[in-house]
Amino acid sequence: MTATHRPLAPGVRLDDSWQLIPRCEWHISPLGRSYFVNHNTRTTSWKKPRPERPAGSLMPECIIKRGSTWMNRNLACLGTSGDILSVSDDAICQWTRVEKPVGKPFDSDDESVDRIAVSPDGLMVVGACGDGRVRLWNIKEGSLVGQPWEGNNDQVLCLDWSPNGAEVAGGSQDGTIRRWNTGTGRQIGPLIKGSDDWIWTIKYSPQGDKFASGGDDSIIRVWSKGGKLLIEIKGHDSGVTSLCWSKDGKYIFSASLDQTIRKWQSIDGKELVVIRGHTNGVISLCLSPDGSHLVSASNDCSVRIWDLETNQQVGDPLWHDDQVNVVAMSSDGQYFASSISGPDAKIYVWGLEAALERARGLGDDIACKPKLKARAAPARDVR
């Protein structure tokens, strides 16, 4: 069965609507099989409903299908080459922008890889393995470099390189933050207790003098390079999933499961702008190299582009076939990549200028969507 207008036998409704497009329900039949009720089309189906892409919607330049049944939450664009790194079937894989694999999946000593982060010079990639260890690879060779870095108490959920490439910071399920010397793999300084909950995102400032973290407790924390807590920023109503800094380090942008993107002053945590428009949790952010546009990925199956001068959405959403796990920008700002996981895993490659040109062609001259208003937020206390 693909779809029917007759309901199936009564089953158990799952409270997982955040994983579906609006007005859809997920049920388990008495025989234990999942089925979905789509009130938009008044149909019932074994297959998870996909969003309806409006006629004439912008299509990606390329869709990479590896044939895998799962792609993880991480992507990275490699410099200006157009190549993309992904975590696919628990391994690091490299692709060209025209869907061709580059070599074989990276050697990982039979360990699964969950998270990756590429060095500022684009030569190395660090990855968090399923056994909790962090390892380093040479991208050109696809080979491991040295031994696993000094251990972690729990699974590492996020990684980021300092701008000078000398250290990497990682946040874990146990709420701790570690920093490593990338030359030796040794831990720098004492373990940092960053939270009582999972830490989903960590990001160095462009100047390298600070880093910020966020996670399930909805709090953004800004740390000195040495690991001293500088400020706690409270304002999101649900978990913080992604962070990025403005080029000058004055502002922090955050994404949250509360469906918002927020802009904060990094010096004192003052909330400046709340951007609304996504209809489900926002999972990933990236900033264009010139700092003019922010790109966001969401569980609402879309990627959206925001003009940071007006804080408004540029053009229409870029629709995907499922929830979007991550978005990553090339260093020259020419393109960005996004990915979906699951049985129909894909990587989408988009031209940034093509998306902006299309918006201008549709009369979006000031890059705004009147119905998606961003409000200037009142100042909040920093705790």
N, C-alpha and C positions, 0 to 999 in steps of 0.2 A: 504494500500500500504506500502510495506517495502522498495522497491527500484525499479527504472525503468531507462531505457536508454532514455526515451522520456521526454522532459522538461514539467513541469507543466505550467499552464497558467501564464503569466507574473505577477510578484508581485513586492513588494518593497524590495530592498536589504538593509539589516541592516549593519551599520558600526560597527560590533562587531566581526571582524575576530580574535581578540585576544582571544576570547572565544572558538575558533575552532582549529582543527589541520590544518597544512599548506595546502594551495590550496583548501580550502573549503569556501563556502559562505552560509550565513544565509539569507533567504528571508521570507517575509510574503505574503501569497497568497491573492487574492482579497476577499476570504471568511474569512480572518483573521487568518488562521492557519499557523504555522511555517513549513517551509520545508528547506532542506539543499541540496546544490549542491556540490558534491565531484568530483573535477577534477582529483583526483588521480585514481579513479575507473570509472570515466565518468558515474556516477549514480546520481539519485535524490531520496531523501528519506524523509519520515516524521521524522525519528529518527536522532538525532545528531550523526555525524560520530565519530567512535572511532579510535584511532591509531592502525595500524596493528603491532601486536607484532611479531617480527621475530621468526622463528622456533628455538627452543632450548633456548629461553630467560629464564633467572632465574625467577622462580615463588616465590611468597611469601610463608612463612611457614604457614600462615593462612590468611583467608579473613573473616572479621566479617561483617555480613549482619544483620541489626536489623529489616529490613522491613520498616524502616522509609523512608520518601521521602526527608529528608534533614539532613545533619550533618554540624555543624558549623565549624568555622576555628580553633578550639582548640582541642588539644590532650595533654595528659600528661602520661608518663610512671611512675609507682609507684615503686621506689626503685629497688630491685632485685627480687621482687615477680613475675614479669611478668604481673601484672595487668595493665590495661590501663583505664584512665578516658577520656571520650569524652563528647562533648556537642551535644546531639542528640534530635531532636524535642523539642528544647528550654529547655531541662533538662540535668542535669549532670548524666551520667550513668557510671557504672564501669563494666569492662569486664576482663575475663582471656585471656591468649594468645591463648587458644583453643576455642574461640568464645562463651564462656558461660557467661551470665550476672551474676554479683555478686549483689544479692539483687535487690531491686527496684530502680527506678530513685530517686535521692535525692529530699527531700522535699524542695520546694522553695516558699511556700506561694502563689502559683498560679502565680508567676512572671516568665517570660521567662528569661533564662540565655544565655548570648552571648559570654562571654570570661571567661576563668579560668586560674589560676596559682596555682601550688601545693607548699606547704611550703617545705623548705629544709629538714626537718625531715620526710616528707611524711605523716604527720598525719592530716593536714588541707588543705583545698582548698578554695581560695578566688575567687569569681565570680562577674562579672559585669552583672547586670540585665537590662532588656529592659526599665525599668523606670528611668535609670540613676544611680540607687543606687548600692553600692558595699556591698556584704554580705559574711559571713564566714560560712563554713561547717566543721563538723567533718567527716572525710572520713570513718572511721570504722563504725560509726553509721548512716551515710548518713543524718545527721540532722543539722539544722541551729544552729549557736552559737551566742547568743546575738541578738542585734538589728542591723538594717542596719547602716553602717558606715556613718559618716557625709557626707552630700549631694554633688552632682556634678551638674555643670551647664548644662552638655550635656552628651550624651552617651559615656561611657568609652570603648575605642577600644583595650586597651592593659594593662596588669598588670604584675608585677614582684615583687618577694620577695627579700629583702636584704639577703645576705648569712647567717646572724645570726638569721634570722626569726623575727627580731624586728619590721620591717616596710615593707610596700608594697607601691610601686609607680604605678600610673596609668596615662595614657595619653588619651585625649578625642577628640571628634570631634571639639570642639571649640578651639583646640590648647593649652589647659591648661594641666598642670601636677599637680597632688596632691600626697602627701605622707601621709600615715596613720600609726598610732601606732596599731600594730596587737593585742595588749592586750586590748586596750580600744576602738578601732575603731575611735578615734579622729584624726583630721587632724594635721599633723606636720608642723609647720611653715606656712608662707603665700602661697597662690596660686602662682604657677610659670607659667608665660606666655611663653610656650615653642615654639610656632609657630603661624602663622596666618592661618594655614591649619590643617587638620586632623593629629593626631599623631597615627601612626600604630604600633609602636614598642618601647618598653622601656626595658632596661636591666642593672642590677647592675653589676659592676665589681666583680670578685671573691673575692677581698679584702674588698669590701663593702664601699670603700672610695669615689666612684664615681658612676654615672650611665649615660647611653647614651640614647638618644631618636632620632627617625627618623620618617618621614611621607611624606605627599604629596608634601611638598616644596623641596624635594630632598636633604635636608641638614641634616647631623648628628650633633647633639649637645652633648657635654660632660659637665656634671654638677658635682659640688662638692656634697658631701653627704648633705650639708646644702642647696642646691638648687642654688648655684652661678654658672653662666655660665662660663665655663673655656675656651672652644674653639668651633668654628663652623667649620665643615669639609664639603667642597663643592667639588664635583667631579662627582656624579651621574647625569645622564641626565633625570631621571624620579624619581618617588616616591620611598622612602626607605621603605621596607616592613618588614625586619627582621634584628636583630643584635645579635651578640654573641661576647664574649671576650675570648682571650686566657687565659689559666690557670694562667699565671703569671701577667695578667692584662696589658701587654705591647702592645697588639694588639687588634684591633676591626675588626671583619668581618661583612660585610653588604651585604644584598641582595636588588635588585632593580627591578622595572618594566622595566628598560633599558636593561634587560637580562643579567646583569653582577653580579658577586660577587667580592667584593673588600676587600683588606686588608690594614689597616691603622695603623700607630703608634698612640697610644692613647695619648701620651704626647704632640705631636705637630700637629697631623693630617696629617702627611706626607703619601701620597699614595705610597704603596710598590708594590702591585700586582693587576692586573685586570684579573680575571678568566672568560673566555668565553667558551661557549659550549651549554648552553640552547638556545632554539630558540623562547622563549617567556618569559614573565616576571618571575623573581624568587621571590617566595612568602615566603619561610620559610627556616631557617637554623638551624642546631644543630651540636655541636662539640662532637666528641668522648671523653670519660673521660681522655684518655691519651694524647689528643691534637694532635693526628697524622692524623686524618681524619675529613673532614667536609662533612656533608650530606645536600643536597639542594633539595627543592621541587619547582616545576614550573608549570606555566600555559601551558607548552608544553606537559603535561600529563606524565611527568617523574620525578623520583627521581634519583639523581646522587651522586656518592661518589668521593671525591677529596683527593688526597694525598697532605698534606700540606708541605711536604719536596720538592716535585717536582712541586706543584701547577698544577698537571695534573689529568685528570679524571681516575678513577680506573674502568676498565672493561666497560661493556655496560650500557646504561641507564636502570633503572628499570621501566618498562612501567606500566601505569595505564589506566583504562577505561575512564578517564576524567581528567580535570585539578586537580592538587594536591594542596590542601589548606594548609597543614601543615605537618611537620615532627617532631618527638620527639624521643629522645634517652633515653634508660634505663640508670640508674646510674652506672651499671657495664659494659656498652658498649656491652653487648651481643646481643641486638636486638634494633630495632627502628621501629616505627609505622608511617604510613602516612594515609591520608584520602582524599576521594573525596566526594563532596556534590551533591545534586540534586536528580532526580528521581531514580537513581541507587546508592544511597549512600553506601559507604563501608569504612572499616578500613582495611588496609593491614599491616601485621606484617612480618618483614624481619629479618633474622639473619645476623648481620654484618660480622661475620667471614665467613659465607657461601658465602657471596658476594665477600669477599676478596679472599677466596680460589678459587672460580670460575674464578676470574680474573687471578690468578696465573696459573690455569690450562689451560687457554686460551693463555698462553704465555705473559701475562701482568706483567712480573717480576718486572719491575721498575714502575709499576702503572701509565703508561702514555698512552695517546691516541694521536699520533702525529698530527692528524688533528685538535685537540682541544687545541690550544696553549694558554698558559697564558703569558701575556707580563709583564715584569717589567716596571712599570710606572714611568715617571719622577715625581720629587717632584712638589707638587702643593702648592700654597700659601694658608695659613689658614686665613680665614676672620672672 
